[in-house]
Amino acid sequence: MPAKPPSPSTPNQERIEDVDVSAEMQGSYLEYAYSVIYSRALPDARDGLKPVQRRILYQMAEMGLRPDRGHVKSARVVGEVMGKLHPHGDSAIYDALVRLAQPFTLRVPLVDGHGNFGSLDDGPAAARYTEARLAPSALALTESLDEDVVDFVPNYDGQFQQPSVLPAAFPNLLVNGASGIAVGMATNMAPHNLVEVSAAAVHLLENPEATVEDLMEFVPGPDLPGGGVITGVDGIKEAYQTGRGSFRTRAKVSVEHLGPRRTGLVVTELPYLVGPERVIEKIKDAVTAKKLTGVADVADLTDRKNGLRLVITVKTGFDPNAVLEHLYRLTPLEDSFAINNVALVDGQPQTLGLRELLQVYLDHRVRVVTRRSEYRLARRRERLHLVEGLLIAILDIDEVIQVIRGSDDSDQARTRLRDVFDLSELQAEYILELRLRRLTKFSRIELEAERDQLMAAIAELVELLGSEVLLRQQVARELDAASDAYGTPRRTVLLDGGPIRPRSAKPQASDLQIADTPCRVFLSATGRMVRADLAEDAPSGGIVTPTRRFKHDAIRASVDTTVRGELGAVTSAGRLIRFSPVDLPAVPGNSVQPAAGTRAEQYLALTKDEHVVSIVPLAAEPVIALGTAQGVVKRVAASELTNKRDVEIVALKAGDTVVGAAPAPDDAELVFVTSDAQLLRFPASTVRPQGRGAGGMSGVRVAAGERAVFFGVVAPDAESVAVVTIAGSSQALAGADAGTAKVSDFAEFPAKGRGTGGVRAQRFLKGEDALRLAWVGAEPRAVGTDGGVRQLTAPGAKRDASGTPLDGVVGAVGTAVR
């Protein structure tokens, strides 16, 4: 007998619905696109994190993986995140974890990795082989999560809660950048320096109407984790204004002598996310294809001790600078970075400029501080309420005990306590749970002290919440604290060059040769270097460079050379560093740009407390004289200098530094000026040249507690030489006291013997006790103040006269650009 067809109520009956295929495809695609955009690919503009990154950091914080505790297996972290928060595969989670730990990817890494977390050329080891814990900077992103500072949302199955955004004590999106490809959109953001970004955020807090140009005074450009050189800032400025732009990065390369007849290009820093193996491969391909000539060998000498060191040996007879220019065009030694600042703002993807990125972060941070303050205020009020109840009970503890003993149960005791002592429900319950050991005299004193502290804290929080100004000041203080704790010096050098030839342009033979034209290299008093081309129509090979070239600055030293020539930079640590001006930013004579040039300490990769005191020529083999703060003088012949890029030219005593250096032939005069206003001039011939390892000899006798503030050389044929001294109080705050200045004729000062104390150069007025700055040099003289570069009056004051009050704080003394 045939089976009956299932009735409509049968559970296994098929249910078929007809749908429009185009509508179904459109709906499914939109859901997929929405998921990718909002839940995977784009970072939130507030904390700068994608959902998977935020979940990793939050879960590691919940696991207690703090920097002061041991590492755990990365696989354990991945499992916890995948099982509780992230509904995707373990490979995606581990890839995100690895990126958070790579110092060459993030400017401030958020995860402290232990093991092989990959390199620029190789991937990481498997999760079971590596270990991880939170980096100290990650604590700044996750702090105060237990104080109701952000909203929590359910996880994918509703069993756990996760933060919708992290508190983020510093602007992580700008500091570490981001990259991601969504559906129909993508983001690519460059890393920046934490100190600079924090300073810009504080400035925007204090000046809400600040423009992008104002903010670029604090954030001049990206600061890439691997360093390198950024050439040209036009694309950066465009990106800061519109959210889209591009810039070109170059490797940091120096020309070094590898042997008696061998010259090489030594690469110590590469463009962002470019590995040495990729560079070597491209160089070999170009040489094989005969597109690149002049390269004899390439060796990767990178190690843990010295860091990246890629040595490119140049064939004999080839100009290394021309070969380098060819390498820039054909290999990843020069690379471009396209900025596309797309991030989520209130759940919507937006393209943001620098000001908008900072503003979104600051609005978020103000809300975090407000919610945290409200939470702390509520908790302190609750605690104060309980403390006041305890004080009431302790003051009449005998009656409290009698009421409790006379009650039949805890509910009756609670009710009677409330009625007899006028307590609240919470206070009565807290007293019932009170331990007898708290009923001592010292407990009462402690409670009264705690009450006073709570009342003071409550008053402070109420005042904070009642003032928008105080809230912003609190945010600024916390930004400064994060900057001090996790900030590091800038690694990437910014060169404000002109337009750059597109990489697609085919190089011509003439393009491979760098014209070795005459130029003049300037070192400003604040440590900036720039190259100015010599004008062909200028008399005596002069240049046409306006004084506004160095805004708020003056010239400390200038050297005539050629573009591919070799100069020496003498540092305060007693080192001479060879360099070529070929990579210095070149300024045309008719340009009127302020603050030209690049910082010497960045260009030459100096140590933290080291700066350039002078630049000297090396082609003519001069005798270089230098003076130190402790009054030591030394002359070194160029024949004593090796071909090494970095050599020590004086053995300094502990605590001593070089204050000046210049070429000094025998017929020149050497000049010291000390902080107690003593000037000493003596013939250079009295200082015999010494070897590099010598410590020099006595130059000027420096009194106890004083130091030499200037050392210089006066040429025998110099005319109109003047002495500029600026005095003030050593106890005054920096920038608070302008002080006095005096200009005297150098001929007013008699010459004395080496090793003596000199003669007085300025009489101190009441309140003055030290020379802040001094300068001995030819016309024209200039000082850099907060109002710009100013010319000083002609010499006329007596050598031991007092100074004339200044109307602005002087930060630099030197010559003006001629």
Backbone hydrogen bonds, N-H to C=O, Kabsch-Sander energy under -0.5 kcal/mol:
donor,donor_aa,acceptor,acceptor_aa,energy
10,T,7,S,-2.1
13,Q,10,T,-1.5
19,V,17,E,-0.5
24,E,20,D,-2.3
25,M,21,V,-2.8
26,Q,22,S,-2.2
27,G,23,A,-2.4
28,S,24,E,-2.7
29,Y,25,M,-2.5
30,L,26,Q,-2.2
31,E,27,G,-2.1
32,Y,28,S,-2.3
33,A,29,Y,-3.0
34,Y,30,L,-2.7
35,S,31,E,-2.2
36,V,32,Y,-2.4
37,I,33,A,-2.6
38,Y,34,Y,-2.5
39,S,35,S,-2.0
40,R,36,V,-1.0
41,A,36,V,-3.0
42,L,37,I,-1.0
44,D,49,L,-1.9
45,A,344,L,-2.5
48,G,44,D,-2.2
54,R,50,K,-2.7
55,R,51,P,-2.4
56,I,52,V,-2.0
57,L,53,Q,-2.3
58,Y,54,R,-2.3
59,Q,55,R,-2.5
60,M,56,I,-2.4
61,A,57,L,-1.9
62,E,58,Y,-2.2
63,M,59,Q,-1.8
64,G,61,A,-1.1
65,L,60,M,-2.4
66,R,64,G,-1.9
69,R,66,R,-1.8
72,V,132,A,-1.9
74,S,127,A,-0.6
74,S,130,T,-2.7
75,A,127,A,-1.2
76,R,73,K,-0.7
77,V,73,K,-1.4
78,V,74,S,-2.7
79,G,75,A,-2.4
80,E,76,R,-2.3
81,V,77,V,-2.5
82,M,78,V,-2.7
83,G,79,G,-2.7
84,K,80,E,-1.8
85,L,81,V,-2.4
86,H,81,V,-2.9
88,H,86,H,-1.2
93,I,89,G,-1.3
94,Y,90,D,-2.6
95,D,91,S,-2.3
96,A,92,A,-1.8
97,L,93,I,-2.2
98,V,94,Y,-2.6
99,R,95,D,-2.0
100,L,96,A,-1.7
101,A,97,L,-0.7
101,A,98,V,-1.2
102,Q,98,V,-0.7
102,Q,99,R,-0.8
105,T,102,Q,-1.3
106,L,102,Q,-2.2
110,L,100,L,-1.8
111,V,100,L,-1.8
112,D,133,R,-3.1
113,G,111,V,-0.9
114,H,131,E,-2.9
117,F,115,G,-1.1
119,S,122,D,-2.6
125,A,116,N,-2.5
129,Y,126,A,-2.0
130,T,126,A,-0.7
131,E,114,H,-2.5
132,A,72,V,-2.7
133,R,112,D,-1.2
134,L,65,L,-2.7
135,A,110,L,-2.1
138,A,135,A,-1.3
139,L,135,A,-0.8
139,L,136,P,-0.8
140,A,136,P,-0.7
140,A,137,S,-0.6
141,L,137,S,-0.6
141,L,138,A,-0.6
142,T,138,A,-1.6
143,E,139,L,-1.3
145,L,142,T,-1.1
147,E,144,S,-1.7
148,D,145,L,-0.6
149,V,144,S,-0.6
153,V,162,Q,-3.3
155,N,160,F,-2.3
158,G,155,N,-0.9
162,Q,153,V,-2.7
164,S,151,D,-2.8
168,A,141,L,-1.8
169,A,140,A,-2.0
172,N,170,F,-1.9
175,V,171,P,-2.1
176,N,172,N,-2.8
177,G,173,L,-1.3
178,A,189,M,-1.1
180,G,187,T,-2.2
182,A,180,G,-0.5
182,A,185,M,-2.3
184,G,182,A,-0.7
187,T,180,G,-2.8
188,N,340,N,-2.2
189,M,178,A,-3.8
192,H,174,L,-0.5
192,H,175,V,-1.2
197,V,193,N,-2.7
198,S,194,L,-2.5
199,A,195,V,-1.9
200,A,196,E,-2.2
201,A,197,V,-2.4
202,V,198,S,-2.5
203,H,199,A,-2.2
204,L,200,A,-2.3
205,L,201,A,-2.1
206,E,202,V,-2.2
207,N,203,H,-2.0
210,A,207,N,-2.2
215,L,211,T,-2.1
216,M,212,V,-2.1
217,E,213,E,-0.5
217,E,214,D,-1.0
218,F,215,L,-1.4
219,V,215,L,-2.5
223,D,191,P,-1.6
227,G,224,L,-1.7
229,V,250,R,-2.7
230,I,493,V,-3.1
231,T,229,V,-0.6
231,T,248,R,-2.2
232,G,230,I,-0.6
232,G,495,L,-3.7
237,K,233,V,-2.5
238,E,234,D,-2.1
239,A,235,G,-2.1
240,Y,236,I,-2.4
241,Q,237,K,-1.5
242,T,238,E,-2.9
243,G,239,A,-2.2
244,R,238,E,-0.5
245,G,339,I,-1.8
247,F,337,F,-1.8
248,R,231,T,-0.7
249,T,335,D,-3.5
250,R,229,V,-3.5
251,A,333,L,-2.4
252,K,269,E,-2.1
253,V,251,A,-0.8
254,S,266,V,-2.0
256,E,254,S,-0.6
256,E,264,G,-2.5
257,H,643,N,-0.6
258,L,256,E,-0.7
258,L,262,R,-1.8
259,G,262,R,-1.4
262,R,259,G,-0.6
263,T,314,V,-0.7
264,G,256,E,-3.0
265,L,312,I,-3.1
266,V,254,S,-2.9
266,V,264,G,-0.6
267,V,265,L,-0.6
267,V,310,L,-3.2
268,T,252,K,-2.3
268,T,266,V,-0.6
269,E,252,K,-1.0
274,V,271,P,-1.9
275,G,273,L,-0.5
279,V,275,G,-1.6
280,I,276,P,-2.7
281,E,277,E,-2.3
282,K,278,R,-2.0
283,I,279,V,-2.4
284,K,280,I,-2.5
285,D,281,E,-2.3
286,A,282,K,-2.3
287,V,283,I,-2.4
288,T,284,K,-2.6
289,A,285,D,-2.2
290,K,287,V,-1.3
291,K,286,A,-2.4
292,L,286,A,-1.4
296,A,294,G,-0.6
296,A,313,T,-2.9
297,D,313,T,-1.1
299,A,311,V,-2.7
301,L,299,A,-0.8
301,L,309,R,-2.8
303,D,307,G,-1.4
307,G,303,D,-1.8
310,L,267,V,-2.4
311,V,299,A,-2.8
311,V,309,R,-0.6
312,I,265,L,-2.8
312,I,310,L,-0.6
313,T,297,D,-2.4
313,T,311,V,-0.6
314,V,263,T,-2.7
315,K,294,G,-2.7
318,F,315,K,-1.7
323,V,319,D,-2.3
324,L,320,P,-2.4
325,E,321,N,-2.0
326,H,322,A,-1.8
327,L,323,V,-2.3
328,Y,324,L,-2.3
329,R,325,E,-1.2
330,L,326,H,-1.7
331,T,327,L,-2.2
334,E,331,T,-1.3
335,D,249,T,-2.8
337,F,247,F,-2.6
339,I,245,G,-3.2
339,I,337,F,-0.6
340,N,188,N,-2.9
341,N,243,G,-2.8
342,V,340,N,-2.0
343,A,341,N,-0.5
343,A,350,Q,-2.4
344,L,43,P,-2.6
345,V,348,Q,-3.1
348,Q,345,V,-1.5
350,Q,343,A,-2.8
352,L,341,N,-2.6
352,L,350,Q,-0.6
354,L,240,Y,-2.0
355,R,240,Y,-0.6
357,L,353,G,-2.5
358,L,354,L,-2.2
359,Q,355,R,-2.4
360,V,356,E,-2.7
361,Y,357,L,-1.8
362,L,358,L,-2.7
363,D,359,Q,-2.6
364,H,360,V,-1.9
365,R,361,Y,-2.7
366,V,362,L,-2.6
367,R,363,D,-1.9
368,V,364,H,-2.3
369,V,365,R,-2.5
370,T,366,V,-2.3
371,R,367,R,-2.8
372,R,368,V,-2.5
373,S,369,V,-2.3
374,E,370,T,-2.4
375,Y,371,R,-2.3
376,R,372,R,-2.7
377,L,373,S,-2.4
378,A,374,E,-2.3
379,R,375,Y,-2.4
380,R,376,R,-2.3
381,R,377,L,-2.1
382,E,378,A,-2.2
383,R,379,R,-2.3
384,L,380,R,-2.6
385,H,381,R,-2.1
386,L,382,E,-1.8
387,V,383,R,-2.7
388,E,384,L,-2.5
389,G,385,H,-1.5
390,L,386,L,-2.3
391,L,387,V,-2.3
392,I,388,E,-1.7
393,A,389,G,-2.0
394,I,390,L,-2.7
395,L,391,L,-2.0
396,D,392,I,-1.0
397,I,394,I,-1.1
400,V,396,D,-1.7
401,I,397,I,-2.5
402,Q,398,D,-2.1
403,V,399,E,-2.5
404,I,400,V,-2.2
405,R,401,I,-2.8
406,G,402,Q,-1.8
407,S,404,I,-1.3
413,A,409,D,-2.3
414,R,410,S,-2.6
415,T,411,D,-2.1
416,R,412,Q,-2.7
417,L,413,A,-2.4
418,R,414,R,-1.9
419,D,415,T,-2.0
420,V,416,R,-3.1
421,F,417,L,-2.2
422,D,418,R,-0.8
423,L,418,R,-0.6
428,A,424,S,-2.5
429,E,425,E,-2.3
430,Y,426,L,-2.3
431,I,427,Q,-2.1
432,L,428,A,-1.9
433,E,429,E,-1.3
434,L,431,I,-1.4
438,R,435,R,-1.6
439,L,436,L,-2.0
440,T,438,R,-0.9
444,R,440,T,-1.5
445,I,441,K,-1.9
446,E,442,F,-2.6
447,L,443,S,-2.5
448,E,444,R,-2.4
449,A,445,I,-2.3
450,E,446,E,-2.6
451,R,447,L,-2.5
452,D,448,E,-2.1
453,Q,449,A,-2.3
454,L,450,E,-2.7
455,M,451,R,-2.4
456,A,452,D,-2.1
457,A,453,Q,-2.5
458,I,454,L,-2.6
459,A,455,M,-2.2
460,E,456,A,-2.1
461,L,457,A,-2.5
462,V,458,I,-2.7
463,E,459,A,-2.2
464,L,460,E,-2.2
465,L,461,L,-2.8
466,G,462,V,-1.3
467,S,464,L,-1.3
471,L,467,S,-1.7
472,R,468,E,-2.1
473,Q,469,V,-2.2
474,Q,470,L,-2.2
475,V,471,L,-2.2
476,A,472,R,-2.4
477,R,473,Q,-2.4
478,E,474,Q,-2.1
479,L,475,V,-2.1
480,D,476,A,-2.4
481,A,477,R,-2.2
482,A,478,E,-2.3
483,S,479,L,-2.4
484,D,480,D,-2.5
485,A,481,A,-2.1
486,Y,482,A,-2.6
487,G,483,S,-1.9
493,V,228,G,-2.2
495,L,230,I,-3.3
495,L,493,V,-0.6
496,D,494,L,-0.6
497,G,495,L,-2.0
505,A,502,P,-1.5
512,L,508,Q,-0.9
512,L,509,A,-0.7
513,Q,510,S,-1.0
514,I,512,L,-0.5
515,A,513,Q,-0.7
517,T,515,A,-1.8
519,C,561,T,-2.8
520,R,532,A,-2.7
521,V,559,V,-2.6
522,F,530,V,-2.7
523,L,557,A,-2.9
524,S,528,R,-2.9
525,A,554,A,-3.2
527,G,524,S,-1.8
529,M,598,T,-2.9
530,V,522,F,-1.5
531,R,585,P,-2.3
532,A,520,R,-2.8
533,D,587,V,-0.7
534,L,518,P,-1.5
535,A,542,G,-1.4
538,A,535,A,-1.0
541,G,538,A,-1.1
542,G,539,P,-1.3
545,T,543,I,-0.7
549,R,546,P,-1.8
550,F,547,T,-1.2
551,K,549,R,-0.7
553,D,550,F,-1.5
555,I,815,T,-3.0
556,R,523,L,-2.9
557,A,523,L,-1.8
559,V,521,V,-2.1
561,T,519,C,-2.7
563,V,517,T,-2.1
565,G,562,T,-1.7
567,L,579,F,-2.8
568,G,616,V,-2.7
569,A,577,I,-2.4
570,V,568,G,-0.6
570,V,614,S,-2.3
571,T,569,A,-0.5
571,T,575,R,-2.5
572,S,611,H,-2.6
574,G,571,T,-1.8
576,L,647,V,-3.0
577,I,569,A,-2.4
578,R,576,L,-0.6
578,R,645,R,-3.1
579,F,567,L,-2.1
583,D,580,S,-0.9
584,L,581,P,-1.2
587,V,531,R,-2.4
591,S,588,P,-1.7
596,A,549,R,-2.0
598,T,529,M,-2.3
600,A,527,G,-3.0
602,Q,599,R,-0.6
603,Y,599,R,-2.5
604,L,600,A,-2.5
606,L,601,E,-2.3
610,E,607,T,-1.3
613,V,570,V,-2.7
614,S,570,V,-1.4
616,V,568,G,-2.8
618,L,566,E,-1.0
621,E,618,L,-1.1
624,I,622,P,-0.6
624,I,636,V,-3.0
625,A,662,A,-2.9
626,L,634,K,-2.5
627,G,660,G,-2.0
628,T,632,V,-2.1
629,A,657,T,-2.6
631,G,628,T,-1.7
633,V,697,M,-3.1
634,K,626,L,-2.0
635,R,688,R,-0.5
636,V,624,I,-3.0
637,A,690,Q,-0.6
638,A,622,P,-0.9
640,E,637,A,-1.8
641,L,638,A,-1.5
647,V,576,L,-2.2
649,I,574,G,-2.5
649,I,647,V,-0.5
650,V,574,G,-0.9
651,A,694,A,-1.9
652,L,650,V,-1.0
656,D,653,K,-2.0
658,V,572,S,-2.3
659,V,627,G,-2.6
660,G,627,G,-1.3
662,A,625,A,-2.2
664,A,623,V,-3.8
668,A,665,P,-1.7
669,E,714,V,-2.2
670,L,682,F,-2.9
671,V,712,G,-2.5
672,F,680,L,-2.6
673,V,710,F,-2.0
674,T,678,Q,-2.4
675,S,707,R,-3.0
677,A,674,T,-1.5
679,L,759,V,-3.4
680,L,672,F,-2.3
682,F,670,L,-2.0
684,A,668,A,-2.6
685,S,666,D,-0.9
686,T,683,P,-1.1
687,V,684,A,-1.9
688,R,686,T,-0.6
690,Q,635,R,-2.9
694,A,691,G,-1.2
697,M,633,V,-2.8
699,G,631,G,-2.7
700,V,631,G,-1.7
701,R,756,T,-2.9
702,V,700,V,-0.7
706,E,703,A,-2.0
708,A,629,A,-2.7
709,V,673,V,-2.4
710,F,673,V,-1.7
712,G,671,V,-2.1
714,V,669,E,-2.7
715,A,713,V,-0.6
718,A,715,A,-1.5
722,A,777,G,-2.8
723,V,744,S,-3.1
724,V,722,A,-0.5
724,V,775,W,-3.5
725,T,723,V,-0.5
725,T,742,K,-2.2
726,I,773,L,-2.3
727,A,740,T,-2.3
728,G,770,A,-2.2
732,A,729,S,-0.8
736,A,733,L,-2.2
737,D,733,L,-0.7
740,T,727,A,-1.9
741,A,804,T,-2.5
742,K,725,T,-2.2
744,S,723,V,-2.4
745,D,797,A,-0.5
746,F,721,V,-2.3
748,E,745,D,-1.8
749,F,746,F,-1.6
752,K,681,R,-2.5
755,G,699,G,-2.5
756,T,753,G,-1.3
759,V,679,L,-2.7
761,A,677,A,-3.0
762,Q,677,A,-0.6
763,R,801,A,-1.8
764,F,762,Q,-0.5
768,E,765,L,-2.2
769,D,728,G,-2.1
770,A,728,G,-1.6
771,L,675,S,-2.5
772,R,726,I,-2.8
772,R,770,A,-0.5
773,L,726,I,-1.4
775,W,724,V,-2.4
777,G,722,A,-1.8
779,E,719,E,-0.5
782,A,814,G,-2.9
783,V,790,R,-2.1
784,G,812,A,-2.4
785,T,783,V,-0.6
785,T,788,G,-2.1
786,D,809,V,-0.7
788,G,785,T,-1.7
790,R,783,V,-2.4
792,L,781,R,-0.9
796,G,743,V,-1.7
797,A,743,V,-1.8
801,A,798,K,-1.5
803,G,763,R,-0.5
804,T,741,A,-3.2
806,L,739,G,-2.5
811,G,784,G,-3.2
812,A,784,G,-1.1
814,G,782,A,-2.5
815,T,555,I,-2.3
816,A,780,P,-1.3
